Amino acid sequence: MKTIGVLGGTGHEGKGLAMRWAKAGYKVVIGSRDAERAKATAQAIREMIPGSSVEGSDNRGAATACEIAVLTVPYAAHKGTLEDVKAALQGKILVDVTVPLMPPKVARVQLPPEDSAAVAAQNLLGPEVKVVSAFQNLSSHLLEHVDTPIDCDVLVCGDDKDARAEAVALVKAVGARGLHGGSLANSVASEALTSVLIFINNRYKTNTAGIKFTGVPDDPVA
């Protein structure tokens, strides 16, 4: 099983994903701007999931140590984090979870000049990094309950079909259903949907709204 580096992994989404992958048997390296905070988060996960292999480092160290990197930082930190880890990611897969939310109006769709954060990441990192977009519509509140399957679908978008398949496998490992969503440009749809889900959560007093696609087999071919 490949080593996963969760960049920005001390936040709710990153930590939730890391917990799920650790429970599934992956080796996980938590990354953060603050290495000590990453180490504390890793220790908390090891205590919660005995026998799990989770370490902490700064973001550059996590990017260097992993085979698949997962970026879970706020949009404001997106470009700076990518610039910091660009060299370490060459030849690897990056799963970008970033959503271009611009506070305070996070329930309103606001897209970047490149149309999506994932496309911006690909442009910055260059062709030797296979960028895939996934997990934008999966609530951290669902991820944190590691023993509970997640009744949501996750759109996986990317220009490299093998990299997409790797990400679909990671979705299955967290307990959700991953669906190929086409080219990386299509990430604009899943990124925009997050603001819609935030509005729905606020309107209906919940924190677990997600998406489901009908007419697709329960176990689609990866």
ZABADO-284578 format. One record per atom (N, C-alpha, C, O): residue in one letter; x, y, z. Coordinates in pm, whole numbers, plus 50000, padded with zeros to 5 digits. Atoms other than C-alpha are relative to their C-alpha. Last residue first. Layout:
residues N
AXYZ;...
END
This chain:
residues 222
A499074989149974;A487305015048906;A500715004149873;A501545013249875;V498645004050032;V484334994348788;V500945011850017;V500685022649963;P499554997150136;P481225006348966;P501444995649977;P502254995550070;D498565002249997;D480154988349285;D500555002549859;D500904993049790;D499484997849863;D476665000949358;D501494998350008;D502155004850090;P499895012449920;P475945003648984;P500635002950137;P501475011850151;V498645005250011;V475165039648867;V500084987350085;V499594987450198;G499815007050127;G471565050048796;G501394994549978;G501714990049868;T500885011350025;T471495075949073;T500344993549865;T500984999649780;F500395001150139;F474355098349184;F499154987449981;F499514976650028;K500175013850044;K474645108349549;K499555000349854;K498745008649815;I500595002350132;I475925140949701;I499914985049972;I500734977250020;G499075005350098;G476565152350057;G499314998149867;G498205003049847;A500545000750136;A474955170950346;A501084995249904;A502254998949916;T499595012250070;T476525161850682;T499414998949860;T499354987849806;N498604997950040;N476515193750889;N500534988249919;N501744986349906;T499255012549995;T472805198650961;T501465003149968;T501805014649943;K499475002649866;K470475227451034;K500674986350012;K500354978550101;Y500725011449942;Y468465226650709;Y500624995250132;Y500314984350179;R501464998650015;R469385261150578;R499264989050074;R498204991550133;N500494988749921;N472945261150710;N498485000649999;N497855002950102;N499745002949859;N473745226450579;N499455011050090;N498825008250192;I500985010149959;I472065234750247;I500184996550148;I499204995550221;F501314993349989;F474125266650213;F498944990350049;F498154993650137;I499914991549881;I477325247550287;I498685007350022;I498195008250135;L500195008749884;L476255221350033;L500105007750131;L499405004750227;V501425003849997;V475835248149766;V499714991450123;V498704993350191;S500724988249950;S479255262349850;S498514997250008;S497845002050099;T499734998749857;T480705227349811;T499285012050060;T498735011050169;L501045006549920;L478975222649476;L500225001650150;L499265001250228;A501144990949986;A481285248149314;A498924994150090;A498265001450164;E499574988749916;E484345226549382;E498855009650023;E498655014550134;S499965004549860;S482545195549251;S500455011250093;S499975012150206;A501335003849953;A481545212748926;A500014995950148;A499185000650226;V500774987949973;V484815231248865;V498624996650057;V498085004050139;S499964997249856;S486565197948899;S499235012550036;S498825014250151;N501335002549943;N485375191548543;N499985001950151;N498915001950212;A500834988050017;A488565208148416;A498624998250062;A498005008150102;L499764991249886;L490495178748563;L499175012749990;L498785018250093;S498764992350001;S488925156048304;S500125009150121;S499135011850190;G499474994350122;G486185130848374;G501255008350023;G501965006350121;G500764988450044;G484125124848686;G500575006849878;G500165017949844;H499224992350096;H485245089648773;H499135011549947;H498025009249898;L500445000850139;L483105079149068;L500925008549913;L501235019949946;G499354990750091;G484245071449421;G499564997749857;G499454986249813;R499945004950138;R481905055249671;R500625010649911;R500145021949906;A500974993650088;A482545061550041;A500114993749861;A500914984749839;G501365004949976;G484205041250317;G498935006649918;G497755005249948;V500594992149892;V487575058950350;V498564996150026;V497955001150120;A499345002849872;A489285030950155;A499445008350114;A499515004050229;K500555012549947;K486745033949872;K500594996950137;K499894991850225;V501384997149958;V487765070149823;V499374987650062;V498754988350168;L499904993249872;L491435060049819;L498625003850053;L498385003750174;A499685010149898;A490665034749547;A500125006450137;A499715000450237;V501255007449977;V488975062149342;V500224989350106;V499354987050190;A500824991949911;A492135082849387;A498664993350031;A498164994250143;E499355000249868;E494335055449241;E499145007850100;E498955003450213;A500315012949941;A491845051848953;A500634998550138;A500034992750228;R501394999749953;R492075089048883;R499654986950070;R499014986950175;A499994992149877;A495865085948868;A498595001250056;A498405000650178;D499415008549896;D495475057848615;D500065007350134;D499835001350239;K500995009749953;K493025078548408;K500554990950109;K499814986650198;D499325012950010;D495345108648383;D499104989350061;D498804989650180;D499695002650140;D493425140848309;D500704986749978;D500754981849865;G498584999250030;G491765142248648;G500264996349856;G499474989149794;C499724994250131;C488395143548820;C501515000949979;C502255004450071;V498544999850018;V487165121649106;V500285004649858;V499904998049762;L499564998250138;L483585128049220;L501525001149994;L502135008650070;V498894990650016;V482855114049565;V500395000549854;V500784990349796;D499125002150113;D479535097149640;D501075010949997;D500855022150044;C499824988850092;C477935096849981;C500874995549883;C501654986149895;D500995001550106;D476575071150227;D500035012149907;D499035019149891;I500464986950043;I479735070250439;I499084998449879;I499504993649774;P499934997950145;P480355037950629;P499385013549962;P498505018550031;T501294998850068;T480665042851008;T500205001949850;T500875011349809;D500605013350010;D483675030051202;D498695000049923;D498074989649907;V499245009050087;V485795061251141;V499384986249983;V499734979149889;H500585012249942;H483295086551274;H500544988149920;H499874983149829;E499505001849863;E485575116051194;E499454987750068;E500064982650162;L498715006749998;L484945112950821;L500464996450140;L501094986150161;L500185014150034;L481255121150850;L501324992350011;L501344980950058;H500795005949891;H481875153751037;H499724985249973;H499654977250067;S499065004749898;S484635161850786;S499264993550117;S499814984750184;S499954992849873;S481915164050523;S501014993950097;S501084981750112;L500105009749890;L482645150150178;L500235006950133;L501315012350158;N501385000349953;N481915173849889;N499754990250114;N498614986750143;Q500494986649963;Q485485184249810;Q498614999850065;Q498295008750143;F500364998349859;F486745148149833;F499445013850036;F499215016450154;A500945008949931;A488445146749491;A499725004950141;A500465013350194;S500894992649909;S490545164749226;S499014990250063;S498414982149993;V501355005450001;V493495147249064;V499195007850103;V499705011750208;V500964994249906;V496835162848978;V498624993949977;V498144992949864;K501345003750047;K499475141348809;K498975004750104;K498804998450209;V500875003249886;V502755159248872;V498614997249945;V498055005149870;E499445011949935;E505295157948588;E499244996150126;E499494985550184;P500525012750052;P503115181348379;P500534987550068;P499954976750051;G499435004850125;G503715212748586;G499584985849966;G498964979050048;L499095011249974;L503145221548951;L500664994649874;L501764989249881;L498864996049919;L501645256248899;L501044988850010;L502244991450004;N499234989950071;N499355247648609;N501275003850077;N502325005950017;Q499315006650111;Q498225215648779;Q500875009949924;Q502005006749886;A498935008449945;A497435234349101;A500804993349889;A502034993149893;A498934990949958;A495455261148914;A501194992250056;A502344995750030;V499334996050125;V493485233248746;V501135009750031;V502205008949970;A499235011450047;A492725218749091;A500755003249870;A501904999349853;A498755000849924;A491685252349232;A500884988949947;A502114990349944;S500005009349887;S489065256048959;S501375000150067;S502395002850004;D501295007049988;D487945281448696;D499974989950114;D498914987450171;E499785012550076;E491575292548627;E498744991349997;E498764980549939;P499814997150143;P490575328048733;P500184987549914;P499794987449797;P498774992650030;P489265314649067;P500145002649850;P499354997349771;L498955007950064;L485635304849130;L501215008649966;L501085020549938;Q499044990050044;Q483255320649380;Q501224992749945;Q502054987750022;V498955005050088;V480115300249451;V500875011649952;V500365021349896;R500184994950136;R478205315549743;R501164995149915;R502324996249955;A501165007050055;A477845297450077;A499655005149860;A498595001949806;V499605013650040;V481395307950172;V498844991949943;V499074981449884;K501125005250077;K480505344950169;K500294985949948;K500354983649827;P500985007149916;P482785355350457;P498884993249921;P498054986449981;P500794994449890;P485075341950342;P499825015149981;P500675021849923;M499494986749971;M486325331549996;M499145006450108;M498125012650078;L500924992549914;L485965294349939;L500645013450036;L501825014050071;P499734985749999;P488015281349646;P498945008050077;P498225016150020;V501164993150055;V487735244549746;V500265015050007;V500695020050111;T500254985849975;T490885224249800;T498735005049931;T498435001249817;V501314999549935;V490775186249803;V499525014550014;V498425017050062;D500304986649948;D493665182549558;D498565000450051;D497614998249976;V501454999249991;V494915146949514;V499665013350068;V499955015350186;L500544990949900;L498535150149406;L498494999849991;L497925003049886;I501414996350012;I500135120649228;I499665009850112;I500055007750227;K500975006049909;K503925118449204;K498575004149964;K498355012249873;G500105014350025;G506705124048951;G498964992950084;G498854980650080;Q499745004050138;Q507535158349092;Q500014984849985;Q500674977750062;L501135007050061;L505905163349430;L500264995249859;L499444987949802;A500185013149938;A509025171949632;A498904991949933;A498864979749948;A498885008850036;A509965200349396;A499804985950053;A500164976249987;K499955003050144;K506545216549422;K501104990349964;K500844980549894;V499805014550018;V506265214049802;V500184996049854;V500284984149824;D499065005649902;D506705250649899;D500344985449972;D501474981149995;E498664995050033;E505075264449583;E501054993950092;E502174991150049;L499545006750122;L502075241949645;L501405004649959;L502234996549918;T499645013849965;T501745254250002;T500544992649878;T501524985349888;G498765000049922;G501865290649896;G500454986150036;G501654983250032;K498854996950085;K499285285749622;K501314999250076;K502294993550027;H499845009450112;H496725268149840;H501275002649920;H502114993849908;A498665005849988;A497075287450168;A500374991149881;A501454985149880;A499054989049981;A494115310850108;A501444995050007;A502385002449977;Y499654994150129;Y492185281349968;Y501035011150012;Y501875012849924;P500964989850044;P492295263450302;P500475006549870;P501665006549840;V499844986949938;V494645233250310;V498865009349959;V498225006949857;T501244996849929;T493685197250237;T500075013550070;T499485015350176;L499934986149955;L496245186549975;L498675004150060;L497645004349992;V501384995349995;V496625148849941;V500035014050063;V500475015750176;A500244988749911;A500015135549835;A498545004349989;A497945003749882;I501194992550041;I500515100849689;I499805011050103;I499705008350223;E500145003450142;E503955084549708;E498785006849939;E498765010149821;C501175007250052;C504845100650038;C500164996149854;C501055000749783;A500105013749950;A508055109550221;A498914991749933;A498944979549939;T498815007850037;T508945140850022;T499824985350035;T500234976549959;A500015001350146;A505465155850042;A501174991649951;A501044984249854;A501075009550034;A505345148850416;A499944997649850;A499734986449805;G499575013349960;G508725165650465;G498974989449965;G499324978549921;R498975004250095;R507635195850264;R500504986050033;R500754978049943;N500605003750128;N504415198850462;N501044995049900;N500774985549827;D500474988050069;D506155197650801;D499514995749861;D499714984349820;S498874992850054;S506195163850969;S499515013649951;S498315016649959;G500224985950024;G503965139451153;G501265006949953;G502365003149991;E498924991349955;E503805101651149;E499645014549968;E498725017149891;V500234985850027;V500975076551124;V501145008150060;V501455006750178;S498704994250033;S501265038551104;S499795014449955;S499495016949838;S499944992250124;S498235023951280;S501395006249983;S502115008550080;G499365007550107;G498624996651540;G500125007649870;G500735002649775;P498805007649962;P496125011951779;P500554991949883;P499804985649808;I500005011950086;I493675035951610;I501274992150029;I502264993749958;M501395003250033;M492755063351860;M499914987049920;M498944979549934;E500675004049875;E496225064352014;E498564995849973;E498054986750039;R499445013149959;R497855064251671;R499334995050127;R499094983050142;I500595010350087;I495485092151561;I500524986250039;I499754976550042;A501415001649962;A496405113851861;A499334989249916;A498524981549967;Q500045007649875;Q500115107851795;Q498564997450043;Q498234986550089;A499665013950031;A499715119051434;A499944991250124;A499454979950119;T501165005950066;T497935150651545;T500244985349967;T499354977049984;A501025001949897;A500725158351792;A498744993849940;A498124985150002;K499605011549919;K503345152551521;K498984997250109;K498714985650141;A500225012150080;A501505175951284;A500354987550081;A499644977550074;R501445002150001;R501375202851553;R499654987449920;R498754979949959;E500365005149867;E505085198951605;E498504997450010;E498064987750073;A499695014249989;A505715202051231;A499604994150135;A499174982650142;D499425001849868;D503925235551209;D500244985050022;D499304977550049;R499004989449990;R503265244050843;R500754998850131;R501925002750141;S500534987349951;S501565210150843;S501085010649988;S502275007349978;G499204988250024;G501985175050704;G499325012550053;G498095013150060;I500734987449985;I500605142350838;I500975011549976;I502055012050035;V499144989549945;V502385111650703;V499195013050001;V498805018149896;V500404986250020;V500145081350656;V501035009350064;V501485007050176;K499064991749926;K501005044650611;K499715014549964;K499655018049846;Y498994992150070;Y497855028250484;Y500985006250098;Y500635009350212;G498715006550008;G496095000850678;G501075007549923;G502185002549907;A500015009350113;A492415009850634;A501364993349977;A501484984549891;K500815011549960;K492385025350983;K499974989349890;K499884977449919;A499225007349900;A495225048150880;A499264987450044;A499874976850060;W498955007650072;W493295057550568;W500874992250097;W501294981050066;R500635010650079;R490205067050770;R501054991549929;R500954979249928;M500515010249909;M492185086551029;M499434988249923;M499704976649956;A498845007349947;A494105105450760;A499554988650093;A500094977650086;L499515008950106;L490865115050586;L501164991550050;L501214979550024;G501015010350021;G489425128850911;G500414990149892;G500254978049909;K499895009849891;K492665147050993;K498994988749981;K499324977150004;G498785007750013;G492725163750654;G500144989450107;G500524978050078;E500115008750117;E489095174350670;E501234991149986;E501114979049967;H501055010149983;H489255187651027;H499944990349883;H499894978249903;G501364994750004;G492595205450996;G498984988850006;G499344977150002;T500444997749862;T495885189651109;T498625006450006;T498055007750114;G500765010949939;G496495173550770;G499595001950144;G499054992750205;G501064992849930;G497525204850585;G499134990450079;G497944992850097;L499464986549982;L499385182150348;L498915009050055;L497825010149997;V501154990949991;V498225146350393;V500525013950035;V500825016750151;G499664987949928;G501055124250270;G498835009549998;G498395013749891;I500804988150029;I499935089450175;I500505011550086;I500625010250208;T499994990449891;T502345059950160;T499275012749957;T499515018049848;K499184988150015;K501355034049904;K499905009250121;K498865009950187;M500854988150000;M500005000050000;M500885012450000;M501875013050073;
END
